[in-house]
Amino acid sequence: MVLRSQNSETSSRIWLTVLVCGLGYFVDIYDLILFSIVRPESLRAIGVLPTQMQDASEIILNAQMVGMLLGGLIFGALADKRGRLSVLLASILMYSVMNIANAFVSSVPMYAMFRFLSGIGLAGELGVAITLVSEVMPKHSRGYGTTIVASMGILGAVGAYVVHQLSDWRVAFIIGGVMGLCLLVMRVRVRESGMFNKIEDAPVSRGNVFMIFTRKRIGTYLSSVAIGVPIWYVIGILVTFAPEFTKEGGGSTEILAGQAVMWAYVGLAAGDLVSGLISQFLKSRRRTILLFLVFTSAAVAWYLFTPAKSATLTYLQTGVLGFTVGYWAVFVTTAAEQFGTNLRATVATTIPNVVRGGLIPALLVFAALRKGDAVLFAGQPLVSSAVIVGSVTMLIAFIGLVFLKETYGKELDYVEE
């Protein structure tokens, strides 16, 4: 009877951890994607002219991505050195305060600075949450836990769109920050990972970034990054600039950027749920990722080569694009499962943020091609640029998958020497 009670209590704590991590990721995605939703309105409000809109958007997006790249490195290493929970609290506190500050910007440089600082805080949420859930759940069912976390989180974009529909962009930023601060109270009931507790006082190096750059690990790390690159190409370029792509193709001029992002994230939430269940059914992370990469290639071609689109068709296509790159949960789980406990949070946090940071060179190349002479299709510099960047992106992902090891059911209670 006592044993059954203990098992019930353990199960309850596990699912409480999953729930709280999922809600944390919900707020994370709300804040992360809010700029894409309020982009046109907020830039107009601070005096950005229509002819400057594209350049200003790219500057602010790049600032956010640089912040996430740096934040992933900082918070990932700290989570392996100091523990998963304390780092989650620090991450939430930082991005909550910075997102409230975003409500009071008055210029593009100020906007970019606060998105940079927000990005640092936002970087710590997902990787550490996935690490914690992966370490507290049984090895053959942890895919369900990480899938729930990611699926709940992705719906944060829908929450951001709904809040923005009911309020202006400044209020939407404040609400995101307040939600994050409220979440700090819930974190108190979640316990630290038992795997981390085992090594806390052990004589092993923890959170040492340089351990990644060895012949034994660097290939695995880069392969883990490569499979996620298409996700932010789709979200950061194709979906974010959906109004511009549709207009260039002779389609509707009534596309709302926020609504395109919202539908993409509805698709992402569904894709995360489906990809996680498929990976459990197939007992394979690699085959699931391969399946979704093929789907992504087809969806990108459909999106870019459909002329004279209506607003409804554009929103449908952004939803489908979101679904096809909805292997985010499987991608991050796979990254976490590749490495030992003393390095797991570092890689699980840095890898998704390196992927997000990969949007920076992608945007720079995309902008250079858009403004240059590399036009594949007459009168369509956006589509031409997107085809070139997307082709390279997909090639990188397929190559990375070839060299990645299968991790379904892998025992995680070990350390990297």
N, C-alpha and C positions, 0 to 999 in steps of 0.2 A: 504493500500500500504506500509506504514511504517512497519506494523507488518510482512508482507510477507518478506520485506527486512531484518528485524531483524532475522526472522526464517532462511532465506537463509544464513545469515552471521553465525548464530549459527551452522547450519549444516556444513558449510564449515570449521569452526574451529574444529568441532568434527572430521571430516574426515582428516583434517590436522594433528591432534593429533595422529590418528590411523596410518597415513602414516609415520610420523616421528618416532613414537615408533617402527613401523615395520622395518624401516631402521636401527634404533639403535640396534634392536635385530639381524638384519642381520650381522652387524659388530661384535656384541657380539659372535654369533655362529661361525663366521669366525675365530675369535681369539681363541675361546674356543676349537674348534676341530682341529685347525691347527697342534697341536703337534701329534695327532693321524695320520694325513696325512703324515707329514714329519718325523715321528719317526725313521724309519730305516736309511734314508739318513742322518739325522742330528746327530744321535748317532754315525754312522760310521765316520762322519766328525770330531767329537771331540775325536776320538780314542777308542770308545767302541768296544770290541771284540765281535764276533758272539756269543760266549758262555756266555757273560755278558749282551746281549741285553735284554733278558726277565726281569732280575732283575733290570737293569737300567730303563727300561720302567715303571716298577711298582713303583719304587721310585719317579720318576718324576710325574707320574699320581697321586700318593697319595699326593704329595706336592701341586699340583694344587687343588685337592679336599679339602684338609685341608684349603687352602686359601679361597676357595669358601664358605666353612662352616662358617669360621670366618667373611668373607665379607658380607654374607647374614645377619648375626646378626647385624653387624655394620650399614650397609646401610639401612636395613629394619627399625631399630629403629630410625635412623636419618630421614628417609622419613616421619615417623609419627610425629616427633618432629619439623622438620625444613621445611617440604614441599616436594612434589614429584619432582618438577622440579630441584631444586638446588642439590638434591641428584643424580639425573640422570646425571647432568653435571659433578659432582665430580667422579662418577663411570666411565664415559666415559673417562675422562681425565686420571685417574689412569691406566686403562687397556691399553689405547693407548700408553702411555709413557713406560709402562712395556713391552709391546709387541715389541716395537722398541728395547728395551734393550735385548730382547730374541735373536735378530739377532746377538749378539756379544758374546754369551756364548762360553766357551772353555773347560768346564768340566761338569760332571754330577752334582756335588753339586751346581755349578753356575746355571746350567739349572734348577735344582729343585727350587732354591731360586727365580729366576725370574718367574717361573710358579706359585709359591706360591703367589707372589705379584700380578701377573696378575689375578690369581684366586680371590683375594680379590676384585679387581675392577670389574671383570666380574660378580661377584655375585649380584651386585646391579641393573643390567639392566632389566632383565625380570620381576621380581616381582613388581618393582616400575612401569614399563610400563603397566603391566596388571592392576595394581591398578588404575592408572590414567585413562586408557581407560574405565575400568569398572565404574568409577565414573562419567565420562562425557557423557556416552551413555545412552539412554533410557533402562529401566530394561529388557524389553522383546526382545531387539535386541542387547544387549551388547555382546552376544555370537558371533555374526558376527564380531564385532570389534576385540575381543581378538583372534578370529580364524585367521583373516587377519594378525595381528601382529605376531602370532606364525608361520604361513605359510611363510611369508616373511623372518622371521628370520632363519628358518631352511634351507632355500636356501643359507644362508651364508656358509654352509659347501660345497655346490657345487661351490660357488665362490672361496673358499679356494683351492679346488682341481684344478680348472681351472687356477688360478693364479700360483699355484705351478707347473703346467705343462708348463707354459710359463717362469718360472724363478726358481732360486734355493731357498732353504729353508730359507736362511737369508733374501733375498729380499722379500719373501712372508710374513715374520714377519713384516718387515718395512712397507709394503703396508697396512697391517691390522692396524697398529698403525696410519698411516697417514689418512686412511679412518675415523677412530674414531675421530681424531682431526678436520677433515673437518665437521663431523656431529655436532660438538659443535655449529657451526654457525647456522645450521638449527633449533636447539633447542630454539633459541631466540624467534621464532614466536609462540611457544606453550605456552598456559596459564596454570596456576595452577588449580587444581581441585576445583570446587565450594564447594563440600562437605568438603574438608579440610579447605577452607577459613572460613566456618561456625564455625568450632571448634578451629580455630587457637588461639583465645583469650578466649575460654570457659574454665571454671575451671574443666577440666577433665584431667586425666592422659593420656599422649600420648606416644606411643612407649615403654611402660613399659613391658619388656620381662617377668617379673615375673607374670604379669596378665595371661599369658598363662597357668601357672602351678597351676591352681585352678581346683577343682573337676568339675566345670561347663564347662571348656574349654579344659583341657588336653586331654580328650578322642577324641574330635573333631580334635584337632591338630594332634595327633598320627595317627588317621584314615586317615587324609588328606595326611600325609607323606606316609603311608603304600601303598596307591593305586598307588603311583608313583615309588615305588622301582624297579619294573621290567624294567622300561625304561632304567635306567643306568646299570642294569645287562646286558641287551642286547647290548647297545652301548659300554659300558666300557670293557666288557669281550668278548662277542661273536663276535662283529664286529671288535673291535680293534685288536683282535688276530685271525682274519679270516685266514691269511696265515698259522699260526701254526695249527689251527683246520683242515684245508683242507689237509695239509701235513700229519698229524697224521692219517687221515682216508684213506690214500693211494691215495689221489687225486693230482691235479695239484700243482706243486712247483712254478708256475709262478704268484701266486696271489700277487697283489700289495695292500699293506695296505691302501694307500690313495684312491685307486679306490673303495675298499670295503666300506670305510667310506663314500665316495661320494654317492654311490648307496643307502646306508642305509639312508642318509639324504634326498635324492630325495624321498624315500619312506616315510620318516617322514613328509616332507612337504605335500605330498599327503594325508597322514593319518591325519595330523592336519586339513587340509581343510575338508576332509570327516567327521571326527569325530565332528567337530564344526557344520557342516550343519546337521548331524544326531541329535545332541543334541537339535538343534533348532526345527527340524521336530518332534522329539519325545517329545519335551518339558521336557526333563529329562537328567540331567547330569549323574545320577547314572546308568541308563540303558545303556547309551552310553559307559561308562567306563566298565561295565560288559561285553558288547559285545566285546570290544577290548581286554580285559584280556583273554577271551576265544580264540580269534584269536592269541594272543601272545603265549599262551600255545601250540597251534597246530604248529605254525611256528617254535618255539624253538625245538620241537621234530623232525620236518622235517629236520631242519638244522643240528642237532647233530647226527642223526641216518642215514644220507645218506652217504654211502661209495663211495670211488673212484670218487670224484666230479671233474668235469672240472672247469676251471676258470669261464666260462660263468655261470654255475649253481651256483657256490659260489656267484657271484655278484648278480644273480637273488634272491638268498635266503637272502642276506643281505638287498636287496631292500624290500623284503616282510617283513623281520623282522622290518625294519624301519617303514613300513606302519602300522604294528600291534601295535607298541608302539607310534604311532602318535596321541595318545590322550593327548599329553602334554598340548595343549592349554586348553582343557576341564578340565584337572587335575588342572592347575594353576588357571584357572577361578573359579573352584569350591572352591579351597582353599581361594581365595580372597573373595568370596561371603559368607563364613562361619562366618566372624567376622566384628565388627563395625569399623567405620571410624578411630577411634583413635588407632586401633591396626591392621588395614587391611594391610598396607604396611609391617609391621613387619612380619606378618605371611605369606603374599604372597611372600616375599623375602626369608625368612628363610626356608620355607617348600621345595621349589624346590632345595635349596642348601643343606638341610639336606638329601634330596633324592640323590643328587649328592655325598654328603659326605658319604652316605651309601655304595658307591663303595669302600671306603677304607677298611672296614671290609670284604666286599665281596671279594676284591682282596687278602687280607691277608689270608682268609680262602681258597680261590681258590689256592693260591700259596702253602699253607701248605698241602692241599690235593694232589696237583700235585706232590709235592716232597715226600709225605708220602706213606703209604701202602693202603690207602683207594681207591683201584682200583676196580670199578664195572665191567669194561670191559677190558679184557686182552690186554695189549699193547697200551691202550688208556687212559693215566692219565689225559690228558686235557679234554676229553669228560666226563670221570667219575667225575672229579671235577666240571665241568660245570653242570652236571645233578643234583648233590647234592645241589650246591649253588642255581641253578635255581628253584628247587623244593621248597626250603625254601622260596625263594623270592616270588614265585607265591602264596604260601599259605598265607604269610603275606598280600599280596595285596587283596586277596579275603576276608580275615577276616576284614581288614580295611574297605572295601566297605560295608560290612554288617552293620557296626555301623555309617556310614556316612549319614547325612541328605541331602535330595534333596534341591537344591538351585535355580533351574530355576525360573526366574521371581521374585526373592526375592528383597524386598526393601532394599537398602543399606544405606540409609541416617539415620543412628542411631549410637550411641556410646556404647561401653562396659563400664559398671559400675564397 
